[in-house]
Amino acid sequence: MLLWRGAGTMGLGSLLWFRDVMRMSGTAASRFMAVMPLSAAVVAGIAAVAYSDVRIGDDVG
C-alpha cells in the first residue's frame, strides 16, 4: 500500500507535470519551477504544525 502511494502518486504526478510542461512556454515553466521550493517549504511547515506538537514560535530564535 505504501509503495503504491509513493510510486503511484509520484508517477502520475510526473506524467501530468511533463505533459503540461510540454504545452507551455519555457518562461511559464521556469516560473512554476521557481515556486516549487517555496511551496514545498510551506506545505512542510503546515504538515509539521498539523501533525506534531511543534508550535509556530519554536523555530524562531
Secondary structure, DSSP 4 states (H G I P E B T S, - for coil): -HHIIIIIHHHHHHHHHHHHHTTS-HHHHHHHHHHHHHHHHHHHHHHHHHSSS--GGGG--
